[in-house]
Structures are given as C-alpha cells and as structure tokens.
Amino acid sequence: MRILAIDTSACPVSAALMEDGFLLGEFFLNTKTTHSQTLMPIVESLLRAAAVDIKDIDVFAVNTGPGSFTGVRIGTASVKGLSMPLDKPCASVSTLEAMAYGLPYDSGIACAVMDARCSQVYNALFRLNGHEPERLTDDRAVSIEDLADELAGYSERIYLAGDGAELCARAFDGRLTNVVLPPQNIRYQHAYGTACAAQRLIRENRLLSSDALMPLYLRLPQAERELKKKQSGGKPDQ
C-alpha cells in the first residue's frame, strides 16, 4: 500500500511517500514561498527520487484543516486533482492529529496548536503512548488563556506542537512547569504525520472519493466573518 501525503496547512509545505508503513522519503520546506509554487515541484521531485510513478499511488492523503484557509484549499485541491484522473481514494486528515503522529514520545500529552489570531489557537489534545496517539479532545478554536487553564489539570509532560507552540509557550510564561517545547524538526506538522494518520483511516475504512474531499474549517474565513458582522448590524458573531 503506497500513500502519497501532503501538507500545506501553514507556512511549511511537505510531501511524504510511505509504503506499507515504511517512510520511503519526505520533502519539507519552511520558507515564505507560496505553496502554489512549491507543492507540485516537491511532489514531482519526491516521486522521481523514489522511482515511483504517480499511477502506482494507492491512497492520496492531505491535511484538510484546520489551518491557513488558502493553504488548506491549495492542498485539498491538489490532492483532488491528482487522485481524480486515477480514480484513487483520498484520506482527509486532521492537521492537529498529524502533528501528534510526528512527536516521537512514549508518554505524555501532545498539545497541537496553530495560531488562529485574536488570542486564539486551533487546538486538540492527544495522549502519547509510543504507538498511535489517543485523541482526548475534538479539534477546536480556543483562547490561549482557556487552554492554559485546561492544561493545568494535567500532571504529565505536555509537548507543544505546531506554529502556535512558541506563542503558547510565551503566553504560559512559566506557569505550567510540565510544558515542553520540542525542537523545530519535530515541532511543525510534516506530511509524514499525515501519512501515519492516513493508515488508521485505511484500516477503519474511512477513505473518501476525490469528489467528497473538502477543506474542513473550524470557523469562517475572515472575509465571511466581516460580511456576517456587517449584515448583523455590527453585532458580534454568535
């Protein structure tokens, strides 16, 4: 079973190729270059280096959210475009869950956080056990202050992951002594984690057709929120 996984949910962009649980290769970039310029050259280079033809991919996996609205759309649209002509199934992976798969710890709590602006983060918590992360919460948008209060109830090591990790670490300001900021090479989401999460979806028969693959947002894009606010007479969103 060959899985081609991609992630464009934040500033980094990556693509990974996995065969029967073995990582054949991964390309990762964390530059300011637009994903629409970098993603397909990365995918093409990865397949060429691994000597794998696109027709031999069995499942196409992508982080469908939460994350950057533009980035998530680019990743989802790219996977739809790659899988549709081949009539191959797709795996819709939570960006936050992919982060948890990328943390190589045998115990503790994975706190996946992405900067959602306005003192909020997209977040989910997972218990790490050295195998597959155990989900403790749904994906959600939560204030950093509320997240700190919730994490205070855990005595285990808490590993921050994602582009909101440093933001949260600064905001916690030493109040949570069991919070750990992992090194950059594992802190951000990688397509490797996307491929790992896709394996669970394959086992659970939860793959989608390319037609059914859609971005999954936790809140409306900024433009839509502003329009909704204007239509409601300037009242706060409900």
Secondary structure, 3 states (H helix, E strand, C coil): CEEEEEECCCCCEEEEEEECCEEEEEEEECCCCCHHHHHHHHHHHHHHHHCCCHHHCCEEEEEEECCCHHHHHHHHHHHHHHHCCCCCCEEEEEHHHHHHHCCCCCCCEEEEEEECCCCEEEEEEEECCCCCCEECCCCEEEEHHHHHHHHCCCCCCEEEECCCHHHHHHHHCCCCCCEECCCHHHHCCCHHHHHHHHHHHHHCCCCECCCCCCCCCCCCCHHHHHHHHHHCCCCCCC
